[in-house]
Amino acid sequence: MTVALTQRDGALAWQVADDGRGFDNRLAHSGSGLSNMTDRIVALGGELDIVSRPGAGTSVSGTLPLAEAQR
């Protein structure tokens, strides 16, 4: 498993990836866990991307805008 966390272009970016079983996105039923993650990130102005293929693992990555420092 790989976990990366960076700051770029005024946003917090992350990626969590593994080399597990993976799944076919077209056939996967979107459970409440994936829907809740997406809804919460989008509500904060961010983006979430889930990429997976059978036998090739899964990657969950996204971004969240950072608040500007108050002066």
CHARMM internal coordinates of N, CA and C (Angstrom, degrees):
IC EDIT
DIST 1 N 1 CA 1.4362
DIST 1 CA 1 C 1.5202
ANGL 1 N 1 CA 1 C 108.10
DIST 1 C 2 N 1.3128
ANGL 1 CA 1 C 2 N 115.13
DIHE 1 N 1 CA 1 C 2 N 141.39
DIST 2 N 2 CA 1.4530
ANGL 1 C 2 N 2 CA 122.35
DIHE 1 CA 1 C 2 N 2 CA 177.82
DIST 2 CA 2 C 1.5231
ANGL 2 N 2 CA 2 C 108.77
DIHE 1 C 2 N 2 CA 2 C -122.54
DIST 2 C 3 N 1.3190
ANGL 2 CA 2 C 3 N 116.25
DIHE 2 N 2 CA 2 C 3 N 135.18
DIST 3 N 3 CA 1.4613
ANGL 2 C 3 N 3 CA 122.04
DIHE 2 CA 2 C 3 N 3 CA 176.59
DIST 3 CA 3 C 1.5217
ANGL 3 N 3 CA 3 C 107.53
DIHE 2 C 3 N 3 CA 3 C -126.99
DIST 3 C 4 N 1.3208
ANGL 3 CA 3 C 4 N 116.57
DIHE 3 N 3 CA 3 C 4 N 127.53
DIST 4 N 4 CA 1.4692
ANGL 3 C 4 N 4 CA 121.03
DIHE 3 CA 3 C 4 N 4 CA 178.99
DIST 4 CA 4 C 1.5224
ANGL 4 N 4 CA 4 C 108.99
DIHE 3 C 4 N 4 CA 4 C -130.55
DIST 4 C 5 N 1.3107
ANGL 4 CA 4 C 5 N 115.91
DIHE 4 N 4 CA 4 C 5 N 139.09
DIST 5 N 5 CA 1.4553
ANGL 4 C 5 N 5 CA 122.59
DIHE 4 CA 4 C 5 N 5 CA 179.00
DIST 5 CA 5 C 1.5213
ANGL 5 N 5 CA 5 C 107.48
DIHE 4 C 5 N 5 CA 5 C -137.04
DIST 5 C 6 N 1.3221
ANGL 5 CA 5 C 6 N 116.79
DIHE 5 N 5 CA 5 C 6 N 123.37
DIST 6 N 6 CA 1.4595
ANGL 5 C 6 N 6 CA 120.81
DIHE 5 CA 5 C 6 N 6 CA -178.20
DIST 6 CA 6 C 1.5267
ANGL 6 N 6 CA 6 C 110.08
DIHE 5 C 6 N 6 CA 6 C -140.30
DIST 6 C 7 N 1.3148
ANGL 6 CA 6 C 7 N 114.23
DIHE 6 N 6 CA 6 C 7 N 166.98
DIST 7 N 7 CA 1.4572
ANGL 6 C 7 N 7 CA 121.30
DIHE 6 CA 6 C 7 N 7 CA 172.99
DIST 7 CA 7 C 1.5166
ANGL 7 N 7 CA 7 C 107.12
DIHE 6 C 7 N 7 CA 7 C -118.10
DIST 7 C 8 N 1.3285
ANGL 7 CA 7 C 8 N 116.88
DIHE 7 N 7 CA 7 C 8 N 128.13
DIST 8 N 8 CA 1.4625
ANGL 7 C 8 N 8 CA 120.03
DIHE 7 CA 7 C 8 N 8 CA 177.85
DIST 8 CA 8 C 1.5210
ANGL 8 N 8 CA 8 C 109.82
DIHE 7 C 8 N 8 CA 8 C -154.21
DIST 8 C 9 N 1.2930
ANGL 8 CA 8 C 9 N 115.12
DIHE 8 N 8 CA 8 C 9 N 142.37
DIST 9 N 9 CA 1.4629
ANGL 8 C 9 N 9 CA 122.38
DIHE 8 CA 8 C 9 N 9 CA 176.55
DIST 9 CA 9 C 1.5210
ANGL 9 N 9 CA 9 C 112.87
DIHE 8 C 9 N 9 CA 9 C 49.57
DIST 9 C 10 N 1.3385
ANGL 9 CA 9 C 10 N 117.09
DIHE 9 N 9 CA 9 C 10 N 42.49
DIST 10 N 10 CA 1.4608
ANGL 9 C 10 N 10 CA 121.32
DIHE 9 CA 9 C 10 N 10 CA 176.84
DIST 10 CA 10 C 1.5167
ANGL 10 N 10 CA 10 C 114.25
DIHE 9 C 10 N 10 CA 10 C 72.53
DIST 10 C 11 N 1.3286
ANGL 10 CA 10 C 11 N 116.48
DIHE 10 N 10 CA 10 C 11 N 20.16
DIST 11 N 11 CA 1.4660
ANGL 10 C 11 N 11 CA 119.91
DIHE 10 CA 10 C 11 N 11 CA -179.14
DIST 11 CA 11 C 1.5183
ANGL 11 N 11 CA 11 C 110.54
DIHE 10 C 11 N 11 CA 11 C -137.45
DIST 11 C 12 N 1.3022
ANGL 11 CA 11 C 12 N 115.14
DIHE 11 N 11 CA 11 C 12 N 154.15
DIST 12 N 12 CA 1.4487
ANGL 11 C 12 N 12 CA 122.54
DIHE 11 CA 11 C 12 N 12 CA 171.11
DIST 12 CA 12 C 1.5252
ANGL 12 N 12 CA 12 C 106.39
DIHE 11 C 12 N 12 CA 12 C -89.58
DIST 12 C 13 N 1.3157
ANGL 12 CA 12 C 13 N 116.91
DIHE 12 N 12 CA 12 C 13 N 127.66
DIST 13 N 13 CA 1.4653
ANGL 12 C 13 N 13 CA 121.42
DIHE 12 CA 12 C 13 N 13 CA -179.08
DIST 13 CA 13 C 1.5161
ANGL 13 N 13 CA 13 C 109.21
DIHE 12 C 13 N 13 CA 13 C -121.57
DIST 13 C 14 N 1.3241
ANGL 13 CA 13 C 14 N 116.30
DIHE 13 N 13 CA 13 C 14 N 142.46
DIST 14 N 14 CA 1.4536
ANGL 13 C 14 N 14 CA 120.03
DIHE 13 CA 13 C 14 N 14 CA 178.62
DIST 14 CA 14 C 1.5121
ANGL 14 N 14 CA 14 C 110.76
DIHE 13 C 14 N 14 CA 14 C -142.48
DIST 14 C 15 N 1.3286
ANGL 14 CA 14 C 15 N 114.12
DIHE 14 N 14 CA 14 C 15 N 159.47
DIST 15 N 15 CA 1.4564
ANGL 14 C 15 N 15 CA 121.19
DIHE 14 CA 14 C 15 N 15 CA 173.61
DIST 15 CA 15 C 1.5231
ANGL 15 N 15 CA 15 C 108.08
DIHE 14 C 15 N 15 CA 15 C -149.35
DIST 15 C 16 N 1.3162
ANGL 15 CA 15 C 16 N 115.12
DIHE 15 N 15 CA 15 C 16 N 132.07
DIST 16 N 16 CA 1.4618
ANGL 15 C 16 N 16 CA 122.44
DIHE 15 CA 15 C 16 N 16 CA 173.38
DIST 16 CA 16 C 1.5178
ANGL 16 N 16 CA 16 C 105.55
DIHE 15 C 16 N 16 CA 16 C -122.22
DIST 16 C 17 N 1.3203
ANGL 16 CA 16 C 17 N 116.80
DIHE 16 N 16 CA 16 C 17 N 123.51
DIST 17 N 17 CA 1.4635
ANGL 16 C 17 N 17 CA 120.66
DIHE 16 CA 16 C 17 N 17 CA -176.05
DIST 17 CA 17 C 1.5229
ANGL 17 N 17 CA 17 C 109.99
DIHE 16 C 17 N 17 CA 17 C -135.77
DIST 17 C 18 N 1.3193
ANGL 17 CA 17 C 18 N 115.69
DIHE 17 N 17 CA 17 C 18 N 146.92
DIST 18 N 18 CA 1.4551
ANGL 17 C 18 N 18 CA 120.36
DIHE 17 CA 17 C 18 N 18 CA 175.12
DIST 18 CA 18 C 1.5220
ANGL 18 N 18 CA 18 C 110.01
DIHE 17 C 18 N 18 CA 18 C -136.06
DIST 18 C 19 N 1.3100
ANGL 18 CA 18 C 19 N 115.02
DIHE 18 N 18 CA 18 C 19 N 171.72
DIST 19 N 19 CA 1.4612
ANGL 18 C 19 N 19 CA 119.78
DIHE 18 CA 18 C 19 N 19 CA 178.82
DIST 19 CA 19 C 1.5347
ANGL 19 N 19 CA 19 C 109.99
DIHE 18 C 19 N 19 CA 19 C -113.78
DIST 19 C 20 N 1.3260
ANGL 19 CA 19 C 20 N 115.47
DIHE 19 N 19 CA 19 C 20 N 34.60
DIST 20 N 20 CA 1.4604
ANGL 19 C 20 N 20 CA 121.69
DIHE 19 CA 19 C 20 N 20 CA -177.50
DIST 20 CA 20 C 1.5254
ANGL 20 N 20 CA 20 C 113.65
DIHE 19 C 20 N 20 CA 20 C -77.39
DIST 20 C 21 N 1.3209
ANGL 20 CA 20 C 21 N 115.88
DIHE 20 N 20 CA 20 C 21 N -156.94
DIST 21 N 21 CA 1.4647
ANGL 20 C 21 N 21 CA 122.56
DIHE 20 CA 20 C 21 N 21 CA -175.62
DIST 21 CA 21 C 1.5188
ANGL 21 N 21 CA 21 C 113.24
DIHE 20 C 21 N 21 CA 21 C -64.72
DIST 21 C 22 N 1.3208
ANGL 21 CA 21 C 22 N 116.59
DIHE 21 N 21 CA 21 C 22 N -33.96
DIST 22 N 22 CA 1.4548
ANGL 21 C 22 N 22 CA 119.81
DIHE 21 CA 21 C 22 N 22 CA -175.96
DIST 22 CA 22 C 1.5153
ANGL 22 N 22 CA 22 C 111.32
DIHE 21 C 22 N 22 CA 22 C 69.03
DIST 22 C 23 N 1.3239
ANGL 22 CA 22 C 23 N 116.43
DIHE 22 N 22 CA 22 C 23 N -178.36
DIST 23 N 23 CA 1.4592
ANGL 22 C 23 N 23 CA 121.46
DIHE 22 CA 22 C 23 N 23 CA 178.80
DIST 23 CA 23 C 1.5150
ANGL 23 N 23 CA 23 C 108.96
DIHE 22 C 23 N 23 CA 23 C -158.05
DIST 23 C 24 N 1.3012
ANGL 23 CA 23 C 24 N 115.78
DIHE 23 N 23 CA 23 C 24 N 163.24
DIST 24 N 24 CA 1.4645
ANGL 23 C 24 N 24 CA 122.00
DIHE 23 CA 23 C 24 N 24 CA 178.35
DIST 24 CA 24 C 1.5194
ANGL 24 N 24 CA 24 C 108.13
DIHE 23 C 24 N 24 CA 24 C -88.55
DIST 24 C 25 N 1.3350
ANGL 24 CA 24 C 25 N 117.67
DIHE 24 N 24 CA 24 C 25 N 111.88
DIST 25 N 25 CA 1.4654
ANGL 24 C 25 N 25 CA 122.20
DIHE 24 CA 24 C 25 N 25 CA -178.21
DIST 25 CA 25 C 1.5262
ANGL 25 N 25 CA 25 C 112.55
DIHE 24 C 25 N 25 CA 25 C -55.77
DIST 25 C 26 N 1.3060
ANGL 25 CA 25 C 26 N 117.01
DIHE 25 N 25 CA 25 C 26 N -33.25
DIST 26 N 26 CA 1.4761
ANGL 25 C 26 N 26 CA 120.34
DIHE 25 CA 25 C 26 N 26 CA -178.18
DIST 26 CA 26 C 1.5204
ANGL 26 N 26 CA 26 C 112.26
DIHE 25 C 26 N 26 CA 26 C -70.01
DIST 26 C 27 N 1.3256
ANGL 26 CA 26 C 27 N 116.88
DIHE 26 N 26 CA 26 C 27 N -27.41
DIST 27 N 27 CA 1.4588
ANGL 26 C 27 N 27 CA 120.82
DIHE 26 CA 26 C 27 N 27 CA -176.71
DIST 27 CA 27 C 1.5271
ANGL 27 N 27 CA 27 C 113.42
DIHE 26 C 27 N 27 CA 27 C -102.67
DIST 27 C 28 N 1.3076
ANGL 27 CA 27 C 28 N 117.01
DIHE 27 N 27 CA 27 C 28 N -12.90
DIST 28 N 28 CA 1.4719
ANGL 27 C 28 N 28 CA 121.04
DIHE 27 CA 27 C 28 N 28 CA -176.66
DIST 28 CA 28 C 1.5183
ANGL 28 N 28 CA 28 C 110.27
DIHE 27 C 28 N 28 CA 28 C -72.18
DIST 28 C 29 N 1.3135
ANGL 28 CA 28 C 29 N 114.54
DIHE 28 N 28 CA 28 C 29 N 137.87
DIST 29 N 29 CA 1.4622
ANGL 28 C 29 N 29 CA 120.26
DIHE 28 CA 28 C 29 N 29 CA 174.58
DIST 29 CA 29 C 1.5129
ANGL 29 N 29 CA 29 C 107.60
DIHE 28 C 29 N 29 CA 29 C -86.42
DIST 29 C 30 N 1.3096
ANGL 29 CA 29 C 30 N 116.39
DIHE 29 N 29 CA 29 C 30 N 125.20
DIST 30 N 30 CA 1.4559
ANGL 29 C 30 N 30 CA 121.05
DIHE 29 CA 29 C 30 N 30 CA -178.87
DIST 30 CA 30 C 1.5201
ANGL 30 N 30 CA 30 C 108.88
DIHE 29 C 30 N 30 CA 30 C -74.33
DIST 30 C 31 N 1.3114
ANGL 30 CA 30 C 31 N 116.38
DIHE 30 N 30 CA 30 C 31 N 103.20
DIST 31 N 31 CA 1.4576
ANGL 30 C 31 N 31 CA 120.86
DIHE 30 CA 30 C 31 N 31 CA 178.55
DIST 31 CA 31 C 1.5151
ANGL 31 N 31 CA 31 C 110.82
DIHE 30 C 31 N 31 CA 31 C -77.86
DIST 31 C 32 N 1.3123
ANGL 31 CA 31 C 32 N 115.55
DIHE 31 N 31 CA 31 C 32 N 176.76
DIST 32 N 32 CA 1.4550
ANGL 31 C 32 N 32 CA 119.34
DIHE 31 CA 31 C 32 N 32 CA -177.57
DIST 32 CA 32 C 1.5222
ANGL 32 N 32 CA 32 C 111.85
DIHE 31 C 32 N 32 CA 32 C -65.79
DIST 32 C 33 N 1.3374
ANGL 32 CA 32 C 33 N 118.41
DIHE 32 N 32 CA 32 C 33 N -27.21
DIST 33 N 33 CA 1.4696
ANGL 32 C 33 N 33 CA 120.39
DIHE 32 CA 32 C 33 N 33 CA 179.70
DIST 33 CA 33 C 1.5110
ANGL 33 N 33 CA 33 C 112.25
DIHE 32 C 33 N 33 CA 33 C -63.16
DIST 33 C 34 N 1.3331
ANGL 33 CA 33 C 34 N 117.65
DIHE 33 N 33 CA 33 C 34 N -50.69
DIST 34 N 34 CA 1.4675
ANGL 33 C 34 N 34 CA 121.09
DIHE 33 CA 33 C 34 N 34 CA 178.93
DIST 34 CA 34 C 1.5244
ANGL 34 N 34 CA 34 C 110.88
DIHE 33 C 34 N 34 CA 34 C -66.18
DIST 34 C 35 N 1.3202
ANGL 34 CA 34 C 35 N 116.90
DIHE 34 N 34 CA 34 C 35 N -40.22
DIST 35 N 35 CA 1.4694
ANGL 34 C 35 N 35 CA 119.98
DIHE 34 CA 34 C 35 N 35 CA 179.10
DIST 35 CA 35 C 1.5184
ANGL 35 N 35 CA 35 C 111.26
DIHE 34 C 35 N 35 CA 35 C -64.73
DIST 35 C 36 N 1.3311
ANGL 35 CA 35 C 36 N 116.84
DIHE 35 N 35 CA 35 C 36 N -42.95
DIST 36 N 36 CA 1.4680
ANGL 35 C 36 N 36 CA 120.19
DIHE 35 CA 35 C 36 N 36 CA 179.29
DIST 36 CA 36 C 1.5159
ANGL 36 N 36 CA 36 C 111.65
DIHE 35 C 36 N 36 CA 36 C -63.40
DIST 36 C 37 N 1.3387
ANGL 36 CA 36 C 37 N 117.10
DIHE 36 N 36 CA 36 C 37 N -43.20
DIST 37 N 37 CA 1.4725
ANGL 36 C 37 N 37 CA 119.75
DIHE 36 CA 36 C 37 N 37 CA 178.00
DIST 37 CA 37 C 1.5197
ANGL 37 N 37 CA 37 C 110.29
DIHE 36 C 37 N 37 CA 37 C -58.84
DIST 37 C 38 N 1.3179
ANGL 37 CA 37 C 38 N 116.32
DIHE 37 N 37 CA 37 C 38 N -49.12
DIST 38 N 38 CA 1.4699
ANGL 37 C 38 N 38 CA 120.69
DIHE 37 CA 37 C 38 N 38 CA -178.85
DIST 38 CA 38 C 1.5167
ANGL 38 N 38 CA 38 C 110.74
DIHE 37 C 38 N 38 CA 38 C -61.37
DIST 38 C 39 N 1.3356
ANGL 38 CA 38 C 39 N 117.71
DIHE 38 N 38 CA 38 C 39 N -48.13
DIST 39 N 39 CA 1.4668
ANGL 38 C 39 N 39 CA 121.39
DIHE 38 CA 38 C 39 N 39 CA -179.37
DIST 39 CA 39 C 1.5202
ANGL 39 N 39 CA 39 C 112.56
DIHE 38 C 39 N 39 CA 39 C -58.23
DIST 39 C 40 N 1.3214
ANGL 39 CA 39 C 40 N 116.99
DIHE 39 N 39 CA 39 C 40 N -42.18
DIST 40 N 40 CA 1.4662
ANGL 39 C 40 N 40 CA 120.34
DIHE 39 CA 39 C 40 N 40 CA -177.68
DIST 40 CA 40 C 1.5212
ANGL 40 N 40 CA 40 C 112.18
DIHE 39 C 40 N 40 CA 40 C -69.64
DIST 40 C 41 N 1.3128
ANGL 40 CA 40 C 41 N 116.59
DIHE 40 N 40 CA 40 C 41 N -41.26
DIST 41 N 41 CA 1.4686
ANGL 40 C 41 N 41 CA 120.00
DIHE 40 CA 40 C 41 N 41 CA 179.21
DIST 41 CA 41 C 1.5191
ANGL 41 N 41 CA 41 C 110.40
DIHE 40 C 41 N 41 CA 41 C -66.24
DIST 41 C 42 N 1.3210
ANGL 41 CA 41 C 42 N 117.52
DIHE 41 N 41 CA 41 C 42 N -45.37
DIST 42 N 42 CA 1.4657
ANGL 41 C 42 N 42 CA 121.85
DIHE 41 CA 41 C 42 N 42 CA -179.56
DIST 42 CA 42 C 1.5355
ANGL 42 N 42 CA 42 C 110.46
DIHE 41 C 42 N 42 CA 42 C -64.01
DIST 42 C 43 N 1.3234
ANGL 42 CA 42 C 43 N 117.85
DIHE 42 N 42 CA 42 C 43 N -37.60
DIST 43 N 43 CA 1.4692
ANGL 42 C 43 N 43 CA 121.32
DIHE 42 CA 42 C 43 N 43 CA 179.32
DIST 43 CA 43 C 1.5322
ANGL 43 N 43 CA 43 C 111.43
DIHE 42 C 43 N 43 CA 43 C -62.61
DIST 43 C 44 N 1.3275
ANGL 43 CA 43 C 44 N 116.76
DIHE 43 N 43 CA 43 C 44 N -25.78
DIST 44 N 44 CA 1.4658
ANGL 43 C 44 N 44 CA 121.32
DIHE 43 CA 43 C 44 N 44 CA 178.71
DIST 44 CA 44 C 1.5262
ANGL 44 N 44 CA 44 C 112.34
DIHE 43 C 44 N 44 CA 44 C -93.58
DIST 44 C 45 N 1.3340
ANGL 44 CA 44 C 45 N 116.59
DIHE 44 N 44 CA 44 C 45 N 7.42
DIST 45 N 45 CA 1.4623
ANGL 44 C 45 N 45 CA 120.58
DIHE 44 CA 44 C 45 N 45 CA 178.08
DIST 45 CA 45 C 1.5177
ANGL 45 N 45 CA 45 C 113.98
DIHE 44 C 45 N 45 CA 45 C 87.42
DIST 45 C 46 N 1.3211
ANGL 45 CA 45 C 46 N 117.05
DIHE 45 N 45 CA 45 C 46 N 13.13
DIST 46 N 46 CA 1.4561
ANGL 45 C 46 N 46 CA 120.64
DIHE 45 CA 45 C 46 N 46 CA -177.52
DIST 46 CA 46 C 1.5141
ANGL 46 N 46 CA 46 C 113.50
DIHE 45 C 46 N 46 CA 46 C -101.91
DIST 46 C 47 N 1.3095
ANGL 46 CA 46 C 47 N 113.83
DIHE 46 N 46 CA 46 C 47 N -172.09
DIST 47 N 47 CA 1.4709
ANGL 46 C 47 N 47 CA 121.86
DIHE 46 CA 46 C 47 N 47 CA 179.72
DIST 47 CA 47 C 1.5194
ANGL 47 N 47 CA 47 C 108.44
DIHE 46 C 47 N 47 CA 47 C -134.55
DIST 47 C 48 N 1.3290
ANGL 47 CA 47 C 48 N 116.23
DIHE 47 N 47 CA 47 C 48 N 148.45
DIST 48 N 48 CA 1.4530
ANGL 47 C 48 N 48 CA 121.86
DIHE 47 CA 47 C 48 N 48 CA 177.51
DIST 48 CA 48 C 1.5203
ANGL 48 N 48 CA 48 C 108.15
DIHE 47 C 48 N 48 CA 48 C -133.83
DIST 48 C 49 N 1.3273
ANGL 48 CA 48 C 49 N 115.78
DIHE 48 N 48 CA 48 C 49 N 135.62
DIST 49 N 49 CA 1.4641
ANGL 48 C 49 N 49 CA 121.13
DIHE 48 CA 48 C 49 N 49 CA -178.79
DIST 49 CA 49 C 1.5261
ANGL 49 N 49 CA 49 C 108.57
DIHE 48 C 49 N 49 CA 49 C -131.18
DIST 49 C 50 N 1.3264
ANGL 49 CA 49 C 50 N 116.17
DIHE 49 N 49 CA 49 C 50 N 127.39
DIST 50 N 50 CA 1.4570
ANGL 49 C 50 N 50 CA 121.75
DIHE 49 CA 49 C 50 N 50 CA 179.08
DIST 50 CA 50 C 1.5214
ANGL 50 N 50 CA 50 C 107.60
DIHE 49 C 50 N 50 CA 50 C -119.17
DIST 50 C 51 N 1.3293
ANGL 50 CA 50 C 51 N 115.78
DIHE 50 N 50 CA 50 C 51 N 120.88
DIST 51 N 51 CA 1.4625
ANGL 50 C 51 N 51 CA 121.51
DIHE 50 CA 50 C 51 N 51 CA -179.03
DIST 51 CA 51 C 1.5229
ANGL 51 N 51 CA 51 C 107.72
DIHE 50 C 51 N 51 CA 51 C -123.94
DIST 51 C 52 N 1.3253
ANGL 51 CA 51 C 52 N 115.81
DIHE 51 N 51 CA 51 C 52 N 129.07
DIST 52 N 52 CA 1.4475
ANGL 51 C 52 N 52 CA 119.96
DIHE 51 CA 51 C 52 N 52 CA 179.56
DIST 52 CA 52 C 1.5204
ANGL 52 N 52 CA 52 C 109.88
DIHE 51 C 52 N 52 CA 52 C -153.26
DIST 52 C 53 N 1.3321
ANGL 52 CA 52 C 53 N 114.58
DIHE 52 N 52 CA 52 C 53 N 149.80
DIST 53 N 53 CA 1.4629
ANGL 52 C 53 N 53 CA 121.43
DIHE 52 CA 52 C 53 N 53 CA 174.43
DIST 53 CA 53 C 1.5166
ANGL 53 N 53 CA 53 C 107.61
DIHE 52 C 53 N 53 CA 53 C -141.49
DIST 53 C 54 N 1.3254
ANGL 53 CA 53 C 54 N 117.34
DIHE 53 N 53 CA 53 C 54 N 141.81
DIST 54 N 54 CA 1.4557
ANGL 53 C 54 N 54 CA 118.91
DIHE 53 CA 53 C 54 N 54 CA 177.87
DIST 54 CA 54 C 1.5295
ANGL 54 N 54 CA 54 C 111.08
DIHE 53 C 54 N 54 CA 54 C -54.62
DIST 54 C 55 N 1.3143
ANGL 54 CA 54 C 55 N 115.87
DIHE 54 N 54 CA 54 C 55 N 130.06
DIST 55 N 55 CA 1.4530
ANGL 54 C 55 N 55 CA 121.71
DIHE 54 CA 54 C 55 N 55 CA 179.10
DIST 55 CA 55 C 1.5146
ANGL 55 N 55 CA 55 C 115.06
DIHE 54 C 55 N 55 CA 55 C 78.13
DIST 55 C 56 N 1.3262
ANGL 55 CA 55 C 56 N 118.09
DIHE 55 N 55 CA 55 C 56 N 0.28
DIST 56 N 56 CA 1.4623
ANGL 55 C 56 N 56 CA 120.47
DIHE 55 CA 55 C 56 N 56 CA -175.18
DIST 56 CA 56 C 1.5317
ANGL 56 N 56 CA 56 C 113.20
DIHE 55 C 56 N 56 CA 56 C -124.54
DIST 56 C 57 N 1.3158
ANGL 56 CA 56 C 57 N 118.42
DIHE 56 N 56 CA 56 C 57 N 11.98
DIST 57 N 57 CA 1.4587
ANGL 56 C 57 N 57 CA 120.40
DIHE 56 CA 56 C 57 N 57 CA 177.37
DIST 57 CA 57 C 1.5182
ANGL 57 N 57 CA 57 C 114.07
DIHE 56 C 57 N 57 CA 57 C 80.56
DIST 57 C 58 N 1.3165
ANGL 57 CA 57 C 58 N 113.73
DIHE 57 N 57 CA 57 C 58 N -174.70
DIST 58 N 58 CA 1.4587
ANGL 57 C 58 N 58 CA 121.89
DIHE 57 CA 57 C 58 N 58 CA -176.48
DIST 58 CA 58 C 1.5190
ANGL 58 N 58 CA 58 C 109.77
DIHE 57 C 58 N 58 CA 58 C -137.43
DIST 58 C 59 N 1.3237
ANGL 58 CA 58 C 59 N 115.77
DIHE 58 N 58 CA 58 C 59 N 144.53
DIST 59 N 59 CA 1.4551
ANGL 58 C 59 N 59 CA 122.53
DIHE 58 CA 58 C 59 N 59 CA 175.70
DIST 59 CA 59 C 1.5220
ANGL 59 N 59 CA 59 C 108.88
DIHE 58 C 59 N 59 CA 59 C -128.86
DIST 59 C 60 N 1.3150
ANGL 59 CA 59 C 60 N 115.84
DIHE 59 N 59 CA 59 C 60 N 127.68
DIST 60 N 60 CA 1.4645
ANGL 59 C 60 N 60 CA 121.82
DIHE 59 CA 59 C 60 N 60 CA 174.74
DIST 60 CA 60 C 1.5197
ANGL 60 N 60 CA 60 C 106.04
DIHE 59 C 60 N 60 CA 60 C -117.26
DIST 60 C 61 N 1.3268
ANGL 60 CA 60 C 61 N 116.23
DIHE 60 N 60 CA 60 C 61 N 119.56
DIST 61 N 61 CA 1.4601
ANGL 60 C 61 N 61 CA 119.99
DIHE 60 CA 60 C 61 N 61 CA -179.44
DIST 61 CA 61 C 1.5143
ANGL 61 N 61 CA 61 C 109.40
DIHE 60 C 61 N 61 CA 61 C -135.44
DIST 61 C 62 N 1.3068
ANGL 61 CA 61 C 62 N 115.16
DIHE 61 N 61 CA 61 C 62 N 161.30
DIST 62 N 62 CA 1.4500
ANGL 61 C 62 N 62 CA 118.57
DIHE 61 CA 61 C 62 N 62 CA 179.71
DIST 62 CA 62 C 1.5137
ANGL 62 N 62 CA 62 C 112.18
DIHE 61 C 62 N 62 CA 62 C -173.55
DIST 62 C 63 N 1.3201
ANGL 62 CA 62 C 63 N 113.35
DIHE 62 N 62 CA 62 C 63 N 178.04
DIST 63 N 63 CA 1.4581
ANGL 62 C 63 N 63 CA 121.18
DIHE 62 CA 62 C 63 N 63 CA 177.43
DIST 63 CA 63 C 1.5235
ANGL 63 N 63 CA 63 C 109.49
DIHE 62 C 63 N 63 CA 63 C -139.18
DIST 63 C 64 N 1.3152
ANGL 63 CA 63 C 64 N 115.42
DIHE 63 N 63 CA 63 C 64 N 152.08
DIST 64 N 64 CA 1.4695
ANGL 63 C 64 N 64 CA 123.50
DIHE 63 CA 63 C 64 N 64 CA 172.92
DIST 64 CA 64 C 1.5111
ANGL 64 N 64 CA 64 C 107.10
DIHE 63 C 64 N 64 CA 64 C -135.63
DIST 64 C 65 N 1.3325
ANGL 64 CA 64 C 65 N 117.25
DIHE 64 N 64 CA 64 C 65 N 131.14
DIST 65 N 65 CA 1.4620
ANGL 64 C 65 N 65 CA 118.59
DIHE 64 CA 64 C 65 N 65 CA 177.80
DIST 65 CA 65 C 1.5393
ANGL 65 N 65 CA 65 C 110.15
DIHE 64 C 65 N 65 CA 65 C -66.89
DIST 65 C 66 N 1.3194
ANGL 65 CA 65 C 66 N 115.66
DIHE 65 N 65 CA 65 C 66 N 142.21
DIST 66 N 66 CA 1.4577
ANGL 65 C 66 N 66 CA 121.30
DIHE 65 CA 65 C 66 N 66 CA 177.43
DIST 66 CA 66 C 1.5109
ANGL 66 N 66 CA 66 C 109.30
DIHE 65 C 66 N 66 CA 66 C -91.09
DIST 66 C 67 N 1.3186
ANGL 66 CA 66 C 67 N 115.57
DIHE 66 N 66 CA 66 C 67 N 141.94
DIST 67 N 67 CA 1.4676
ANGL 66 C 67 N 67 CA 120.24
DIHE 66 CA 66 C 67 N 67 CA 176.60
DIST 67 CA 67 C 1.5164
ANGL 67 N 67 CA 67 C 108.43
DIHE 66 C 67 N 67 CA 67 C -71.79
DIST 67 C 68 N 1.3053
ANGL 67 CA 67 C 68 N 116.04
DIHE 67 N 67 CA 67 C 68 N 143.31
DIST 68 N 68 CA 1.4586
ANGL 67 C 68 N 68 CA 120.15
DIHE 67 CA 67 C 68 N 68 CA 176.56
DIST 68 CA 68 C 1.5131
ANGL 68 N 68 CA 68 C 109.48
DIHE 67 C 68 N 68 CA 68 C -71.83
DIST 68 C 69 N 1.3108
ANGL 68 CA 68 C 69 N 116.75
DIHE 68 N 68 CA 68 C 69 N 142.99
DIST 69 N 69 CA 1.4528
ANGL 68 C 69 N 69 CA 121.04
DIHE 68 CA 68 C 69 N 69 CA 178.23
DIST 69 CA 69 C 1.5207
ANGL 69 N 69 CA 69 C 109.86
DIHE 68 C 69 N 69 CA 69 C -65.13
DIST 69 C 70 N 1.3236
ANGL 69 CA 69 C 70 N 116.48
DIHE 69 N 69 CA 69 C 70 N 134.49
DIST 70 N 70 CA 1.4564
ANGL 69 C 70 N 70 CA 119.51
DIHE 69 CA 69 C 70 N 70 CA 178.05
DIST 70 CA 70 C 1.5178
ANGL 70 N 70 CA 70 C 109.41
DIHE 69 C 70 N 70 CA 70 C -78.26
DIST 70 C 71 N 1.3189
ANGL 70 CA 70 C 71 N 115.42
DIHE 70 N 70 CA 70 C 71 N 143.68
DIST 71 N 71 CA 1.4629
ANGL 70 C 71 N 71 CA 120.47
DIHE 70 CA 70 C 71 N 71 CA -178.54
DIST 71 CA 71 C 1.4910
ANGL 71 N 71 CA 71 C 110.40
DIHE 70 C 71 N 71 CA 71 C -97.56
END
COOR INIT
IC SEED 1 N 1 CA 1 C
IC BUILD
